[in-house]
Amino acid sequence: MDGPLRRFAINHGRLLFSSYSEKFWPHRLEWFRRQAEAGLLGEIDESRTGDGTIVCKDGFTATTFGPERFLALARLFPVEARIVEIDESSLFCEMTRRQPSVPRRPREKKRRSERRLW
């Protein structure tokens, strides 16, 4: 695992991602419509809204991750992924970092003269 995820997931560490369940779509869309009516969001572009994506005419876009997208993300890293849906509203993806298959060689201790001074 390289890059930013490495800082957050030590061996056997867990990452937890969440999104809305597709079963919650009508409720979520209604909530966004009410916010738009109250002036808290831009007007919803009904022609471009659907399939888990809400698009506002001011350029704001809200998306969701389904199980397939979470699993595709997990395949990019050395993690085991588990998908759980709660109350037909929330979708969670728990990624657990796998132990490296080849043990790393211990770092050699640097001599004092080789250590960074800043």
Secondary structure by P-SEA (a helix, b strand, c coil): ccccccccccccbbbbbbbbcccaaaaaaaaaaaaaaaccccccccccccccccccccbbbbbbbcaaaaaaaaaaccbbbbbbbccccbbbbbbbbccccccccccccccccccccc
